[in-house]
Amino acid sequence: MEFSCQKEDLAKAVQIVEKAVGTKSTLPIIGNILIETTVNGIKLASNNLEIGIEVIIPATILSAGKILAPAKTLGSIVSKLPDAEVNIEIFDNQVIKINCGQSKFNIHGLAADEFLMLNKVTDGENITINAMHFKEMIRQVIFSVSLDESKHILNGVYFQFGYNPEQKEKFRMVSTDGYRLALKEGEIEQAVTNPINFVIPTKALNEVASIIQTNEEDNMVLNFSSDQVAFTYKNNYLVTRIIQGQFPDFNQVIPKSSLTKLLINRKNFLEAAERCSIIASSSANIIKLELSNNKLLITARTPDVGEFSELIDVDMSGDSETQISFNVRLLIDVLKIVSDEKVSLNFSGTLNPGVIKPEGKESYLYVIMPIRTTDNR
């Protein structure tokens, strides 16, 4: 096998497929990258048994073939090559010769027959969605996924397609760690025939988001089976397992109504919360919100550290003489994710969840559980 390609194309492809390279010493073969000639160019692929990725780059192919290259070594070499054409040639003894400008490398590869090929997902419906919109949806929900591996079903994002019989083109992405919940609604290009639900691991969605470029016209295509979901974007293909299990009924924790409704400048709220966290971080991250006469008093108190208070203006309706406490870190997280000028914060009493939404938008919501304190028990 022999081919030539541009260093920039090769470097980008290696950087992408490295994300699915395995590190398990018991199965060293997954620590390699497959390099293979195709009719469309050079294919680079990796598979760590959780995620598989393929990327095809343009190349001038002089002779066909395939080889496994050690991922760590290949990645280090390609990242340091000069910006020029790269020539790669494979010899019968599995030696990979890499030439670029005046730089020459000979590294040892493995027979490609040992590679764990990706299972192509071809059954079921195709779902097409604008890629940039999908990337933004991932950003808006992935931050509230649980990091507790014992709660495996919460270690990913829940997808619901066709959940609304009247609007089958709608779908939802939901994440929760038990202390907060993020929900984002989007649209696909063509309605699904039947409802579809599955949970995709966080790592896979992060990799999908990382390969999407800033082009509003590009689409992402999803294919799925009973245990896998595949994402196709331009010349990139990623397949991941579905997390098996029953995602909790999140509708039960979303309040249907609220006694207190606030409209707050997001930037002012965020900056005040960040200042509050300086004190609150030493005492369970508790931030206390007290309402009175269209003012929001934000306070934190930590023994042996000190106190914080700040008053900000809000537009208020409903019960205007109340208070509630939250984890300030969970509050800061969503205020950084939302980019709108104003957000609404709605809640009912001190012991029920709060709901945060961008002003005037129903497609996104964030539920945050309150913290019980001696003031509100």
PyMOL commands that set and color helices and strands:
alter all, ss='L'
color gray80, all
select helices_A, chain A and resi 7-20+28-31+71-80+112-114+131-144+152-154+202-211+250-253+266-280+328-337
alter helices_A, ss='H'
color red, helices_A
select strands_A, chain A and resi 2-6+32-38+41-47+51-57+60-63+66-70+85-90+95-100+103-108+127-130+156-161+170-176+180-187+196-201+219-224+228-233+236-241+260-265+286-292+295-302+306-313+315-318+323-327+342-347+354-358+364-368
alter strands_A, ss='S'
color yellow, strands_A
deselect
rebuild
show_as cartoon
